[in-house]
Amino acid sequence: MFIVSYDIENDKTRTKFSKLLKQYGRRLQYSVFEIKNSQRILEIIKSEVEHRFRKVFTNNDSVIIYGICDGCEKKIIRYGHPVQEEQSVVFFG
C-alpha cells in the first residue's frame, strides 16, 4: 500500500490529477489518496507524474508518495471517515 499526497495550485491540473488517482485508489482526505495495489500501479502513477503532469507543475506544486510496508498497515490507526470521500471540493474565497 502507499499514500499519495499532493498540493497543486491550478484547479484544472489538480482535478485531472485527482481523477488519475481515483482510478487506482480511494480518497482519504481532499488531497490524500490510499492506493492498495501493486508495484505496477505505483510505476504507472510515477510515469504519469513524470510525463504528463510535471511539465505543467509550478514551483509551488508538490506530490509526495509514501510507501507503507505490509506489516506496517496493521499499525495504522484511523479515527472517523472523510466527509467528501468521493467528491473533489474546491474552495473559492
Protein Blocks (a to p, Z undefined) as FASTA:
>chain_A
ZZdddddfblmlmmmmmmmmmmmmccfbfkbccddddfklmmmmmmmmmmmmmmmpcfkb
ccddddddfklmmmpccedjdfklmbccdddZZ
